[in-house]
Structures are given as C-alpha cells and as structure tokens.
C-alpha cells in the first residue's frame, strides 16, 4: 500500500472511530499477523502510523 492510500484509509478510520481509530488499526494489524498475512499487517501498520500523524503529538 502506498503512502497516499494509507493516509486515505487513516482519515476514513479516524472519521469513523475518532480517538479509537489507532487502536482499531492496531487490532486489525495483530489479526493479520496472527493469520500469517504479513503483507496486510504491514499495510495496517502504515495506516496506524498515519492515524498517529493525524492525531498529532501528545495524544496518547
């Protein structure tokens, strides 16, 4: 997943879940890792990092 796509997913997830969006992305990442889908887990990690940037510093 490229950075633009990750940012789009992050914005959508943040709009839908607010401050819980990062936790949601982390949960999806762990589920993918558990299923052995490391490529998709990496994508969710990129989304999680993009959400962290959207939230800004000192937000948890």
N, CA, C and O of each residue as an XYZ file, in Angstrom:
240
protein
N       0.854     -1.168      0.000
C       0.000      0.000      0.000
C       0.901      1.232      0.000
O       1.845      1.322      0.786
N       0.607      2.166     -0.874
C       1.421      3.376     -0.912
C       0.973      4.352      0.185
O      -0.071      4.164      0.810
N       1.763      5.370      0.400
C       1.516      6.324      1.485
C       0.198      7.073      1.307
O      -0.485      7.376      2.286
N      -0.152      7.368      0.074
C      -1.399      8.097     -0.177
C      -2.602      7.243      0.207
O      -3.537      7.723      0.847
N      -2.570      5.983     -0.189
C      -3.672      5.078      0.144
C      -3.775      4.880      1.655
O      -4.875      4.857      2.207
N      -2.627      4.736      2.325
C      -2.619      4.586      3.785
C      -3.218      5.820      4.450
O      -3.978      5.699      5.411
N      -2.883      7.002      3.948
C      -3.425      8.240      4.509
C      -4.936      8.321      4.294
O      -5.660      8.782      5.176
N      -5.415      7.880      3.137
C      -6.857      7.876      2.872
C      -7.585      6.944      3.837
O      -8.613      7.315      4.403
N      -7.059      5.741      4.025
C      -7.645      4.801      4.980
C      -7.616      5.381      6.386
O      -8.586      5.263      7.135
N      -6.495      6.011      6.741
C      -6.349      6.580      8.079
C      -7.392      7.665      8.324
O      -8.020      7.695      9.382
N      -7.579      8.554      7.353
C      -8.570      9.623      7.515
C      -9.973      9.048      7.669
O     -10.752      9.508      8.504
N     -10.288      8.047      6.864
C     -11.617      7.434      6.942
C     -11.820      6.745      8.295
O     -12.877      6.879      8.912
N     -10.816      6.018      8.747
C     -10.914      5.321     10.026
C     -11.007      6.321     11.171
O     -11.773      6.116     12.113
N     -10.234      7.399     11.096
C     -10.268      8.413     12.148
C     -11.611      9.132     12.172
O     -12.114      9.472     13.242
N     -12.190      9.364     11.004
C     -13.515      9.991     10.941
C     -14.574      9.089     11.559
O     -15.494      9.564     12.226
N     -14.440      7.793     11.336
C     -15.429      6.845     11.830
C     -15.259      6.522     13.317
O     -16.245      6.354     14.034
N     -14.000      6.434     13.780
C     -13.746      5.952     15.140
C     -13.131      6.983     16.073
O     -12.998      6.723     17.269
N     -12.758      8.128     15.564
C     -12.173      9.165     16.414
C     -10.891      8.683     17.072
O     -10.029      8.089     16.424
N     -10.777      8.950     18.376
C      -9.556      8.626     19.103
C      -9.294      7.118     19.197
O      -8.183      6.709     19.534
N     -10.284      6.304     18.909
C     -10.112      4.856     18.962
C      -9.602      4.270     17.647
O      -9.390      3.061     17.547
N      -9.408      5.107     16.655
C      -9.009      4.649     15.324
C      -7.650      3.961     15.345
O      -7.467      2.939     14.685
N      -6.700      4.505     16.091
C      -5.369      3.901     16.134
C      -5.438      2.503     16.750
O      -4.777      1.582     16.270
N      -6.229      2.342     17.802
C      -6.395      1.029     18.421
C      -7.065      0.050     17.460
O      -6.715     -1.129     17.427
N      -8.011      0.534     16.690
C      -8.693     -0.301     15.697
C      -7.702     -0.798     14.642
O      -7.712     -1.974     14.278
N      -6.851      0.103     14.156
C      -5.847     -0.285     13.168
C      -4.856     -1.279     13.764
O      -4.448     -2.225     13.090
N      -4.470     -1.074     15.011
C      -3.542     -1.999     15.682
C      -4.167     -3.378     15.836
O      -3.492     -4.393     15.663
N      -5.448     -3.414     16.159
C      -6.145     -4.690     16.303
C      -6.188     -5.436     14.970
O      -5.964     -6.645     14.925
N      -6.476     -4.716     13.891
C      -6.501     -5.342     12.570
C      -5.104     -5.834     12.181
O      -4.964     -6.895     11.572
N      -4.078     -5.063     12.533
C      -2.705     -5.456     12.251
C      -2.362     -6.764     12.976
O      -1.789     -7.674     12.377
N      -2.710     -6.855     14.257
C      -2.427     -8.075     15.033
C      -3.192     -9.278     14.483
O      -2.661    -10.389     14.448
N      -4.427     -9.063     14.059
C      -5.223    -10.150     13.495
C      -4.572    -10.673     12.209
O      -4.538    -11.881     11.974
N      -4.070     -9.779     11.399
C      -3.395    -10.180     10.161
C      -2.112    -10.940     10.468
O      -1.803    -11.938      9.816
N      -1.363    -10.465     11.466
C      -0.132    -11.157     11.860
C      -0.444    -12.564     12.349
O       0.258    -13.516     12.008
N      -1.503    -12.692     13.150
C      -1.887    -13.998     13.682
C      -2.301    -14.954     12.571
O      -2.097    -16.164     12.668
N      -2.887    -14.395     11.512
C      -3.324    -15.216     10.383
C      -2.181    -15.487      9.411
O      -2.356    -16.208      8.429
N      -1.008    -14.908      9.682
C       0.142    -15.131      8.822
C       0.174    -14.237      7.592
O       0.973    -14.457      6.681
N      -0.684    -13.237      7.563
C      -0.738    -12.326      6.415
C       0.108    -11.096      6.731
O      -0.419    -10.046      7.100
N       1.403    -11.232      6.586
C       2.325    -10.172      6.981
C       2.241     -8.953      6.071
O       2.477     -7.832      6.520
N       1.910     -9.156      4.807
C       1.784     -8.031      3.886
C       0.646     -7.109      4.311
O       0.805     -5.888      4.348
N      -0.497     -7.700      4.629
C      -1.634     -6.900      5.065
C      -1.372     -6.277      6.439
O      -1.809     -5.158      6.708
N      -0.662     -6.999      7.301
C      -0.302     -6.449      8.610
C       0.571     -5.205      8.433
O       0.407     -4.218      9.151
N       1.482     -5.258      7.489
C       2.348     -4.105      7.210
C       1.510     -2.924      6.727
O       1.782     -1.780      7.091
N       0.499     -3.193      5.913
C      -0.392     -2.131      5.449
C      -1.117     -1.473      6.620
O      -1.218     -0.248      6.685
N      -1.621     -2.296      7.549
C      -2.323     -1.753      8.711
C      -1.392     -0.971      9.619
O      -1.817     -0.007     10.257
N      -0.118     -1.374      9.687
C       0.855     -0.597     10.460
C       1.052      0.782      9.829
O       1.185      1.777     10.543
N       1.071      0.845      8.505
C       1.189      2.137      7.818
C      -0.028      3.012      8.101
O       0.103      4.220      8.300
N      -1.204      2.405      8.117
C      -2.427      3.145      8.439
C      -2.355      3.654      9.878
O      -2.718      4.797     10.160
N      -1.889      2.804     10.774
C      -1.765      3.189     12.182
C      -0.820      4.389     12.349
O      -1.114      5.317     13.102
N       0.294      4.358     11.651
C       1.237      5.478     11.724
C       0.628      6.753     11.156
O       0.864      7.841     11.680
N      -0.150      6.625     10.093
C      -0.805      7.793      9.501
C      -1.841      8.374     10.465
O      -1.986      9.592     10.560
N      -2.555      7.508     11.174
C      -3.522      7.976     12.172
C      -2.788      8.733     13.277
O      -3.258      9.769     13.745
N      -1.648      8.216     13.684
C      -0.852      8.874     14.723
C      -0.453     10.279     14.274
O      -0.442     11.210     15.080
N      -0.127     10.434     12.997
C       0.223     11.766     12.470
C      -0.993     12.687     12.445
O      -0.877     13.879     12.730
N      -2.141     12.146     12.112
C      -3.371     12.940     12.089
C      -3.691     13.455     13.493
O      -4.057     14.617     13.671
N      -3.548     12.581     14.478
C      -3.850     12.944     15.861
C      -2.898     13.976     16.402
O      -3.274     14.788     17.247
N      -1.677     13.957     15.933
C      -0.688     14.918     16.378
C       0.034     14.472     17.637
O      -0.269     13.414     18.188
N       0.987     15.271     18.094
C       1.790     14.907     19.258
C       0.988     14.953     20.556
O      -0.008     15.667     20.672
N       1.450     14.175     21.520
C       0.889     14.171     22.882
C      -0.586     13.795     22.921
O      -1.346     14.295     23.751
N      -0.971     12.924     22.030
C      -2.364     12.479     22.020
C      -2.492     11.020     22.456
O      -3.543     10.410     22.261
N      -1.468     10.472     23.024
C      -1.559      9.129     23.557
C      -0.662      8.161     22.973
O      -0.672      6.994     23.366
